[in-house]
Structures are given as structure tokens and as C-alpha cells.
Amino acid sequence: MTHRAELLWFRDCPNHEEARRLLHEVIDAIAPGTPIEDIDATHPDVADQVRFPGSPTIRVDGRDVDPQFADPGDYTPRCRIYWTAQGMRGLPERSWIEQALK
């Protein structure tokens, strides 16, 4: 099965480069060749169009990798915080990305 991954981010996010590296690592290990659509949601119009919940956001096949994701309905470009097993973090858990690609 071929997947499609998206990395959504905005320019002032300190975590989007690390999210990009993590996404590439997981894809190389789990689903080599999976294309990544890199979406700069810095402009509010783009953020609204792609329903941007914050930076960084990783989606696989159109679904957020966070298993507890709830659409906030507000797509203002901003940083995103994830509730992980280690507490609040600026990146999703690696295992969430792995599960989304399996």
C-alpha cells in the first residue's frame, strides 16, 4: 500500500525541522518511497485552506498522526503542543508516525 505524508509547518516554529527529520527517518524505516508533501502554512490563507492545527503537523493519508487529535477549528499559524507519554512536547511521538504508516 502506498501512503502519502504531509508535513505542515510555519516559519516561526522551532520544531518543524526536527519534525521533518523524524518523518524522513520513520518513512525510511517503515515505508520507503512514501512521498512527503511539504506545506508552508505561514500565510493565514494557506493555513485556513489546509485546516492547519499548528506547527509541526504530520498527516498520513490525510489523517493526523496524533491518535487523540481533535480539530481545533482555529487555523491561525502557531506552534503546536502534543500530549505525549513524556508530557507536553513540540513533536508527535515517533510511534504515532510508525503506526500511521503501518
ZIPETA-V386475 format. One record per residue. N is the residue number from 1. NEAR is the number of other ideal C-beta (glycine too) atoms within 8 Angstrom. Layout:
BEGIN
N|NEAR + N|NEAR
END
This chain:
BEGIN
1|2 + 2|5 + 3|10 + 4|10 + 5|14 + 6|12 + 7|15 + 8|12 + 9|15 + 10|13 + 11|6 + 12|7 + 13|11 + 14|6 + 15|11 + 16|12 + 17|6 + 18|10 + 19|14 + 20|12 + 21|8 + 22|11 + 23|13 + 24|9 + 25|9 + 26|12 + 27|13 + 28|7 + 29|6 + 30|8 + 31|7 + 32|5 + 33|5 + 34|11 + 35|6 + 36|10 + 37|8 + 38|7 + 39|11 + 40|9 + 41|14 + 42|9 + 43|8 + 44|8 + 45|6 + 46|12 + 47|14 + 48|9 + 49|6 + 50|10 + 51|7 + 52|15 + 53|10 + 54|10 + 55|15 + 56|17 + 57|13 + 58|15 + 59|11 + 60|13 + 61|7 + 62|6 + 63|7 + 64|8 + 65|13 + 66|8 + 67|6 + 68|5 + 69|8 + 70|4 + 71|6 + 72|7 + 73|4 + 74|4 + 75|13 + 76|6 + 77|12 + 78|7 + 79|10 + 80|11 + 81|8 + 82|11 + 83|6 + 84|9 + 85|3 + 86|4 + 87|5 + 88|6 + 89|10 + 90|10 + 91|10 + 92|13 + 93|10 + 94|9 + 95|6 + 96|11 + 97|15 + 98|11 + 99|9 + 100|12 + 101|13 + 102|5
END
